[in-house]
């Protein structure tokens, strides 16, 4: 009947963890792009991490 709101999670990362996460996300985005699937959601995650 009523939709439950999705919980927001906040993760604090140090600079080396941010670099590792960005590298992993970019590698995953490239792999997905090679298969021809959309990468918009991955791009949004990359933008969230860089802000």
N, C-alpha and C positions, 0 to 999 in steps of 0.2 A: 504494500500500500504506500508506504513512505520510503523514499530512497535514502539509504544511509550515506553520509558524506565520507569520502575517502580520507583516511588519515594522512596528514603530511608528516614526512620524516625529514629530519635535519641531520646531516652527517658532517662532522667537522674533520677536515683533512689537512695535513701539513703539506708544504709545497712539493715534497717528493712524491707523496701519495696522489696529489693532483696531477702531476706529470705522468705518473703511471696510469691513472684512470683515463686521462686524455689520450694517451698512446693506445690503450686498449680499445677505447671507443672509436678512434679514428681507424684502427686496423679492422675492427668489426664493420664499420661503415663501408670501408673499401671492399671488404669481402661481400657484403650485401649488395653493393652497387654492381659488382661483377656479375651477380646472378640476375640483375635486372629488377630487383625488388625496390620499393620506395625506401628512402633513407631519411625522411622528414623527422620521424620520431627520434632517431639517433642524433640528428643535427640539433634538435631541441635540447637533448641531454647535454651535448657538448657545450651549447650556449649557457646552460644552467651552471655547469661546472666552472666555466671561465668567468662568470660574474661574481 
